[in-house]
Amino acid sequence: MSVNDDVIKAGVASDANYMVRFFRDSQEVSSADVSAIIPLCMAPYFSLVLHEAKLKPQTIDPSVFNGFSAEAEKVCARARHSLKLFEDNQRNIEGQLNFFEDDILKKHSAYFLGSTWLRFARRWERDLGLFTYDGRIVTTSHAAAFHLGVDSEKLFQDDRGVYRLSVMQQMGRCFAALGSRVNMHGGETFVRYLSGSRLKSAYVLAPPTTPRLLRELLRGRQSTLP
């Protein structure tokens, strides 16, 4: 094995180690909000580690991914790719915007709005979750859905979480095959230092101007935003 291969293998092992320590710390913190929300922010990085490892079969034993289904691989690839927003050479910026509007914004609204049986009460329906830490937005329900890499239809399907659990279990087995263990020793991750009282959530009605604002922002015309 070359020095380059040794470096790649050590890097993947280190990344996998960190992700499992992050998961360990997320389960052990005293705040349920921290345990629930912060992993949503890190979800694409879990996928990034596995996606990059799978691309190096000469260095990383391919048997690590035995039992990793085609569906789980697609979810992992989409989640990883969500971190490469401006490097997408297939959708490009316009395609990304169309995807976000059609597959995230519209499908969230369709799922959360208009279902209250008492029609006059629908004015209080909400379709966007905002999550802040010390007043700064760390994620939204739209962003979390995008970074999870799960199709909206499957994200909202009524299966008691079976689909999502299956994908996460497959990813967990891959991390285990890379040598990581939840009970492994190692330094604490940033999750240990977060305070649940400083993490806030709010649920609002997504502004109808959201698609336009996203287009303005991603086209670099931030000065035109109100």
SERO-4910 file (N, C-alpha, C, O; in steps of 0.05 Angstrom, whole numbers):
BEGIN
 pado doro    nc1    nc2    nc3   cac1   cac2   cac3    cc1    cc2    cc3    oc1    oc2    oc3
  Met    A     17    -24      0      0      0      0     18     25      0     37     27     16
  Ser    A     12     44    -17     28     68    -20     22     87      3      3     84     19
  Val    A     40    108      6     36    128     26     10    142     22     -5    149     41
  Asn    A      3    147     -4    -22    161    -10    -46    144      0    -65    155     11
  Asp    A    -44    118     -4    -66    100      5    -68    100     35    -90    100     46
  Asp    A    -45    101     49    -45    102     78    -59    127     88    -74    127    107
  Val    A    -53    150     74    -65    175     82    -95    175     78   -110    184     95
  Ile    A   -104    164     55   -133    163     50   -146    145     71   -167    153     82
  Lys    A   -135    122     77   -147    104     96   -148    116    123   -168    113    137
  Ala    A   -127    130    132   -126    143    158   -147    165    159   -159    170    180
  Gly    A   -149    180    137   -168    202    136   -197    193    138   -213    205    153
  Val    A   -204    172    124   -231    161    125   -237    150    154   -258    154    164
  Ala    A   -217    136    165   -221    125    192   -225    148    213   -241    146    231
  Ser    A   -209    169    209   -212    192    227   -239    206    225   -252    213    245
  Asp    A   -249    209    200   -275    221    195   -297    204    207   -315    214    220
  Ala    A   -295    177    202   -315    159    213   -315    159    243   -336    158    256
  Asn    A   -292    161    255   -289    162    284   -303    187    295   -317    185    315
  Tyr    A   -299    210    282   -311    234    291   -341    233    289   -355    241    308
  Met    A   -352    222    267   -381    221    264   -394    204    285   -416    210    295
  Val    A   -381    182    292   -393    165    312   -391    178    340   -409    175    356
  Arg    A   -369    192    345   -367    206    371   -388    228    372   -399    234    393
  Phe    A   -393    241    349   -414    261    348   -441    249    355   -457    260    371
  Phe    A   -447    226    343   -472    212    349   -473    204    378   -494    207    391
  Arg    A   -451    194    389   -450    187    417   -457    210    435   -474    208    453
  Asp    A   -445    233    429   -449    257    445   -478    267    442   -489    278    461
  Ser    A   -489    265    418   -516    274    413   -536    258    430   -556    269    439
  Gln    A   -530    233    434   -548    216    450   -545    220    480   -563    215    495
  Glu    A   -522    231    488   -516    233    517   -521    261    528   -521    265    553
  Val    A   -526    281    511   -531    308    522   -558    308    535   -576    292    529
  Ser    A   -562    327    554   -587    327    570   -610    341    555   -633    338    564
  Ser    A   -605    354    533   -626    369    519   -637    352    496   -622    344    478
  Ala    A   -663    347    497   -676    332    475   -676    349    449   -674    337    428
  Asp    A   -677    375    451   -677    392    427   -650    390    413   -649    388    389
  Val    A   -628    391    429   -601    388    417   -599    361    403   -588    359    381
  Ser    A   -608    340    417   -606    313    405   -622    310    380   -615    294    362
  Ala    A   -644    325    377   -662    322    354   -654    340    331   -655    332    308
  Ile    A   -646    365    337   -641    385    316   -613    385    304   -609    386    280
  Ile    A   -593    384    322   -565    386    312   -557    364    293   -543    369    274
  Pro    A   -566    339    297   -559    318    278   -570    324    250   -558    315    230
  Leu    A   -592    339    248   -603    346    221   -583    364    207   -581    363    182
  Cys    A   -568    380    222   -548    398    209   -524    382    199   -511    390    180
  Met    A   -519    360    213   -495    344    206   -501    321    187   -482    308    177
  Ala    A   -526    316    181   -533    293    164   -518    291    138   -508    269    132
  Pro    A   -514    312    123   -500    309     98   -470    302    101   -458    290     83
  Tyr    A   -459    308    125   -431    302    129   -427    272    135   -406    260    129
  Phe    A   -447    259    148   -447    230    151   -446    218    123   -430    200    117
  Ser    A   -463    228    105   -464    217     78   -438    223     62   -429    207     46
  Leu    A   -427    246     67   -402    254     53   -380    234     59   -365    225     41
  Val    A   -377    226     85   -355    207     92   -359    181     78   -340    170     67
  Leu    A   -384    170     78   -389    145     65   -387    146     35   -376    128     22
  His    A   -397    168     24   -396    171     -6   -367    171    -15   -360    158    -35
  Glu    A   -350    187     -2   -322    189    -10   -307    163     -6   -290    155    -22
  Ala    A   -314    148     16   -301    123     21   -308    102     -1   -291     87     -9
  Lys    A   -333    103     -9   -342     84    -30   -329     89    -57   -327     71    -73
  Leu    A   -319    114    -61   -306    120    -86   -277    111    -87   -264    114   -108
  Lys    A   -268     98    -66   -239     90    -64   -237     60    -58   -225     53    -38
  Pro    A   -248     43    -76   -248     14    -71   -219      2    -71   -215    -19    -60
  Gln    A   -200     16    -83   -173      6    -82   -160      9    -55   -141     -5    -48
  Thr    A   -171     28    -39   -160     34    -13   -178     25     10   -169     13     29
  Ile    A   -204     30      7   -223     22     27   -237     -4     19   -248     -6     -3
  Asp    A   -236    -24     36   -247    -50     30   -276    -48     21   -293    -39     37
  Pro    A   -282    -56     -4   -310    -54    -14   -330    -69      3   -354    -63      2
  Ser    A   -321    -89     18   -340   -104     35   -352    -87     57   -372    -96     69
  Val    A   -341    -64     62   -353    -45     81   -382    -39     73   -399    -34     90
  Phe    A   -387    -39     47   -413    -32     36   -430    -56     29   -450    -53     15
  Asn    A   -423    -79     38   -440   -102     34   -467    -97     48   -467    -90     72
  Gly    A   -489   -101     34   -515    -96     47   -524    -68     45   -546    -61     55
  Phe    A   -508    -50     33   -515    -22     29   -532    -21      3   -521    -23    -19
  Ser    A   -558    -18      6   -577    -20    -16   -573      3    -36   -562     24    -30
  Ala    A   -584     -1    -60   -583     19    -81   -598     44    -71   -590     67    -78
  Glu    A   -620     40    -57   -636     62    -47   -620     79    -26   -620    103    -27
  Ala    A   -607     65     -8   -590     79     12   -567     94     -1   -560    116      7
  Glu    A   -556     82    -22   -534     95    -37   -544    120    -50   -530    140    -51
  Lys    A   -568    120    -61   -580    144    -74   -584    166    -54   -578    189    -59
  Val    A   -595    159    -31   -600    178    -10   -573    191     -1   -571    215      2
  Cys    A   -554    173      3   -527    182     12   -515    201     -9   -503    222     -2
  Ala    A   -517    194    -34   -505    211    -56   -519    238    -57   -506    259    -60
  Arg    A   -546    238    -55   -561    264    -56   -554    281    -32   -550    306    -35
  Ala    A   -552    269     -9   -545    285     15   -517    296     13   -513    320     19
  Arg    A   -498    281      4   -471    290      0   -470    313    -20   -456    332    -17
  His    A   -486    309    -42   -485    328    -64   -498    355    -55   -492    376    -67
  Ser    A   -514    354    -35   -527    379    -25   -506    398    -14   -510    422    -11
  Leu    A   -482    388     -8   -460    405      2   -445    417    -21   -428    434    -17
  Lys    A   -450    408    -45   -435    417    -69   -453    435    -86   -454    432   -111
  Leu    A   -469    452    -74   -490    467    -87   -480    481   -113   -494    479   -133
  Phe    A   -457    493   -112   -448    509   -135   -430    493   -153   -419    503   -173
  Glu    A   -426    467   -147   -409    450   -164   -426    430   -180   -415    413   -193
  Asp    A   -453    433   -179   -470    415   -193   -469    422   -223   -479    443   -231
  Asn    A   -458    404   -239   -455    409   -267   -477    396   -284   -476    395   -308
  Gln    A   -498    386   -270   -521    375   -284   -545    394   -281   -557    402   -301
  Arg    A   -552    401   -256   -575    419   -253   -567    448   -257   -583    464   -267
  Asn    A   -543    455   -250   -534    483   -249   -552    499   -230   -569    487   -217
  Ile    A   -548    525   -228   -562    541   -208   -592    541   -214   -608    538   -195
  Glu    A   -600    544   -239   -628    546   -246   -642    519   -239   -664    519   -228
  Gly    A   -629    497   -245   -640    471   -239   -642    466   -209   -662    455   -200
  Gln    A   -623    476   -194   -624    473   -165   -647    489   -154   -661    479   -136
  Leu    A   -651    513   -164   -673    529   -155   -700    517   -161   -718    517   -144
  Asn    A   -703    506   -185   -727    493   -193   -733    468   -175   -755    464   -167
  Phe    A   -712    453   -170   -715    430   -152   -723    438   -124   -742    426   -113
  Phe    A   -711    459   -113   -717    467    -86   -746    477    -85   -760    472    -66
  Glu    A   -754    492   -105   -782    502   -105   -802    480   -109   -822    479    -95
  Asp    A   -797    462   -128   -817    441   -135   -817    418   -115   -838    408   -108
  Asp    A   -793    409   -107   -791    385    -90   -789    390    -60   -793    372    -44
  Ile    A   -783    415    -53   -781    421    -24   -804    440    -16   -821    433      0
  Leu    A   -804    464    -27   -823    484    -18   -852    476    -23   -869    476     -5
  Lys    A   -858    469    -48   -886    462    -55   -896    437    -41   -919    436    -33
  Lys    A   -879    417    -39   -887    392    -26   -890    395      4   -907    381     16
  His    A   -874    412     16   -878    418     45   -905    431     49   -920    424     67
  Ser    A   -910    451     32   -936    466     35   -959    447     30   -979    449     45
  Ala    A   -957    430     10   -979    412      4   -984    392     27  -1007    385     33
  Tyr    A   -963    385     41   -966    366     63   -977    379     89   -994    367    102
  Phe    A   -967    403     95   -974    415    120   -998    434    120  -1009    440    140
  Leu    A  -1005    444     96  -1026    464     94  -1051    452     82  -1050    433     66
  Gly    A  -1074    463     91  -1099    455     79  -1111    429     89  -1131    419     78
  Ser    A  -1100    418    111  -1110    392    121  -1128    395    146  -1141    376    154
  Thr    A  -1128    418    158  -1145    422    182  -1174    421    174  -1183    435    156
  Trp    A  -1189    403    187  -1217    399    179  -1234    424    183  -1254    428    169
  Leu    A  -1227    440    203  -1242    465    208  -1230    487    191  -1208    497    197
  Arg    A  -1244    494    170  -1232    511    150  -1222    538    161  -1200    547    153
  Phe    A  -1237    551    179  -1228    577    188  -1202    575    205  -1188    595    208
  Ala    A  -1196    551    215  -1172    547    231  -1147    544    214  -1125    544    225
  Arg    A  -1151    542    188  -1127    538    171  -1109    563    170  -1086    561    162
  Arg    A  -1119    585    179  -1102    609    180  -1078    605    199  -1058    620    198
  Trp    A  -1081    586    218  -1060    581    237  -1042    558    230  -1024    551    245
  Glu    A  -1046    547    206  -1028    525    197  -1000    537    190   -998    560    182
  Arg    A   -980    520    194   -953    529    188   -938    507    172   -944    483    175
  Asp    A   -920    516    155   -906    496    138   -875    500    138   -862    488    121
  Leu    A   -865    516    156   -836    521    157   -826    522    186   -836    539    202
  Gly    A   -807    505    193   -795    506    219   -769    521    218   -752    516    201
  Leu    A   -765    539    237   -740    554    239   -726    547    265   -738    547    286
  Phe    A   -700    541    264   -686    532    288   -661    550    291   -644    552    273
  Thr    A   -659    563    314   -638    582    319   -622    575    344   -632    562    362
  Tyr    A   -597    584    344   -580    581    368   -568    608    373   -554    620    356
  Asp    A   -574    618    397   -566    646    404   -575    666    383   -561    685    377
  Gly    A   -599    662    372   -611    681    354   -602    677    325   -612    692    307
  Arg    A   -584    659    319   -575    654    292   -588    628    281   -588    608    295
  Ile    A   -598    630    257   -610    606    245   -589    585    240   -569    590    226
  Val    A   -594    561    250   -575    539    245   -587    520    223   -571    507    209
  Thr    A   -613    518    222   -625    503    200   -655    510    199   -666    522    217
  Thr    A   -668    501    178   -697    503    175   -707    476    167   -691    458    159
  Ser    A   -733    472    168   -744    446    159   -740    442    129   -736    419    120
  His    A   -740    464    114   -734    462     85   -705    453     80   -700    435     65
  Ala    A   -686    466     94   -658    460     90   -652    432    100   -637    417     87
  Ala    A   -664    424    123   -659    397    133   -669    376    114   -655    356    109
  Ala    A   -692    380    102   -703    361     82   -684    359     58   -680    337     48
  Phe    A   -674    381     49   -655    382     27   -630    366     33   -621    350     16
  His    A   -618    370     56   -593    358     64   -596    328     71   -577    313     70
  Leu    A   -620    320     79   -624    291     85   -622    274     60   -614    250     62
  Gly    A   -628    285     37   -626    270     12   -649    251      7   -647    234    -11
  Val    A   -670    253     22   -693    235     20   -715    249      3   -721    272      7
  Asp    A   -725    234    -17   -747    245    -33   -771    253    -15   -777    240      5
  Ser    A   -784    275    -23   -806    286     -7   -828    265     -3   -839    263     19
  Glu    A   -834    250    -24   -855    229    -21   -848    209      1   -866    201     16
  Lys    A   -823    201      2   -815    182     22   -811    195     50   -814    182     70
  Leu    A   -804    220     49   -800    234     75   -827    237     89   -828    235    114
  Phe    A   -848    241     74   -874    246     86   -893    221     86   -915    222     95
  Gln    A   -883    199     76   -900    175     75   -906    165    103   -890    167    121
  Asp    A   -930    154    106   -939    145    132   -930    116    137   -946     98    135
  Asp    A   -905    113    144   -894     86    149   -882     84    176   -866     65    182
  Arg    A   -888    103    194   -877    104    221   -847    105    222   -834     96    241
  Gly    A   -835    117    201   -806    121    201   -790     97    192   -766     97    194
  Val    A   -804     76    182   -790     51    175   -769     56    153   -747     46    154
  Tyr    A   -777     72    132   -758     77    110   -733     91    120   -711     83    114
  Arg    A   -737    113    134   -714    129    143   -696    113    163   -672    115    162
  Leu    A   -709     97    180   -694     80    198   -677     60    184   -654     55    191
  Ser    A   -688     48    162   -673     29    147   -648     41    135   -626     29    136
  Val    A   -651     65    123   -628     78    111   -607     85    132   -583     80    128
  Met    A   -615     95    155   -596    102    176   -583     77    188   -559     79    194
  Gln    A   -597     55    190   -585     31    200   -563     21    181   -542     11    189
  Gln    A   -569     23    155   -549     14    135   -524     32    137   -502     22    135
  Met    A   -528     58    140   -505     76    143   -489     69    168   -465     69    168
  Gly    A   -504     63    190   -491     56    215   -474     31    213   -452     29    224
  Arg    A   -484     11    198   -469    -13    194   -443     -8    178   -423    -21    182
  Cys    A   -444     11    159   -421     18    144   -400     31    162   -376     25    160
  Phe    A   -409     49    180   -390     61    199   -377     40    217   -354     41    224
  Ala    A   -394     21    225   -383     -1    242   -362    -17    227   -342    -25    238
  Ala    A   -367    -22    201   -348    -37    185   -322    -22    180   -301    -33    175
  Leu    A   -324      5    183   -300     21    181   -285     22    208   -264     35    210
  Gly    A   -296      8    228   -282      6    253   -292     24    275   -281     24    297
  Ser    A   -313     39    270   -324     58    290   -344     44    308   -359     27    299
  Arg    A   -344     52    333   -363     41    353   -375     64    370   -360     83    377
  Val    A   -401     63    376   -413     84    392   -400     87    419   -399    109    430
  Asn    A   -391     64    431   -379     65    457   -349     70    457   -335     66    477
  Met    A   -338     77    434   -310     81    432   -301    106    447   -316    125    450
  His    A   -276    105    456   -265    128    470   -256    149    450   -251    143    427
  Gly    A   -254    174    459   -245    195    442   -254    222    452   -271    223    470
  Gly    A   -243    243    441   -249    270    450   -279    277    446   -292    266    429
  Glu    A   -288    295    463   -315    304    461   -318    322    436   -300    336    429
  Thr    A   -342    320    423   -347    337    400   -362    362    410   -369    365    433
  Phe    A   -367    381    391   -379    406    398   -406    404    411   -415    422    425
  Val    A   -420    382    406   -447    378    417   -447    380    447   -466    390    459
  Arg    A   -426    371    460   -424    371    489   -425    399    501   -432    403    524
  Tyr    A   -419    418    484   -416    446    494   -441    463    487   -441    487    492
  Leu    A   -461    451    475   -485    466    467   -504    466    490   -506    447    506
  Ser    A   -519    488    492   -539    491    513   -567    489    501   -573    504    482
  Gly    A   -583    471    511   -610    468    501   -627    493    504   -645    498    488
  Ser    A   -621    509    525   -637    534    529   -631    555    508   -647    574    506
  Arg    A   -609    552    494   -602    572    474   -611    564    446   -609    578    426
  Leu    A   -621    539    444   -632    529    418   -662    533    418   -676    522    435
  Lys    A   -672    549    399   -700    556    398   -712    546    372   -699    543    352
  Ser    A   -738    542    372   -752    534    348   -777    551    345   -790    560    364
  Ala    A   -785    556    320   -809    571    314   -821    560    288   -806    551    271
  Tyr    A   -847    560    287   -860    549    263   -877    571    250   -894    584    263
  Val    A   -872    576    225   -884    599    211   -895    590    184   -891    567    175
  Leu    A   -910    608    172   -919    604    145   -898    614    125   -890    637    126
  Ala    A   -888    596    108   -867    604     90   -877    627     72   -898    625     60
  Pro    A   -862    649     71   -870    672     54   -873    664     25   -856    649     14
  Pro    A   -894    674     11   -897    667    -17   -874    678    -35   -871    669    -57
  Thr    A   -858    696    -24   -836    708    -39   -811    691    -37   -790    698    -48
  Thr    A   -812    669    -21   -788    652    -17   -773    644    -43   -749    648    -44
  Pro    A   -787    633    -63   -774    625    -88   -759    649   -101   -736    646   -110
  Arg    A   -772    672   -101   -759    695   -114   -734    704    -98   -713    710   -110
  Leu    A   -736    704    -72   -713    712    -55   -690    693    -59   -667    701    -59
  Leu    A   -696    667    -61   -675    647    -65   -661    652    -92   -636    650    -94
  Arg    A   -677    658   -112   -665    663   -139   -647    688   -138   -625    688   -150
  Glu    A   -656    709   -125   -640    733   -123   -614    727   -108   -592    737   -116
  Leu    A   -616    712    -86   -592    707    -69   -572    690    -84   -548    697    -85
  Leu    A   -581    668    -97   -562    650   -110   -551    661   -136   -531    652   -147
  Arg    A   -564    681   -147   -553    695   -171   -535    717   -163   -524    732   -181
  Gly    A   -530    721   -138   -510    740   -129   -520    769   -127   -504    787   -124
  Arg    A   -547    773   -128   -557    800   -127   -569    805    -99   -592    814    -96
  Gln    A   -552    801    -78   -561    803    -51   -570    832    -44   -587    836    -27
  Ser    A   -559    851    -58   -566    879    -52   -595    886    -59   -605    906    -50
  Thr    A   -608    868    -75   -635    873    -82   -655    862    -62   -679    867    -64
  Leu    A   -645    846    -43   -663    835    -23   -674    856     -5   -660    874      3
  Pro    A   -700    855      3   -711    875     21   -700    872     48   -707    888     66
***
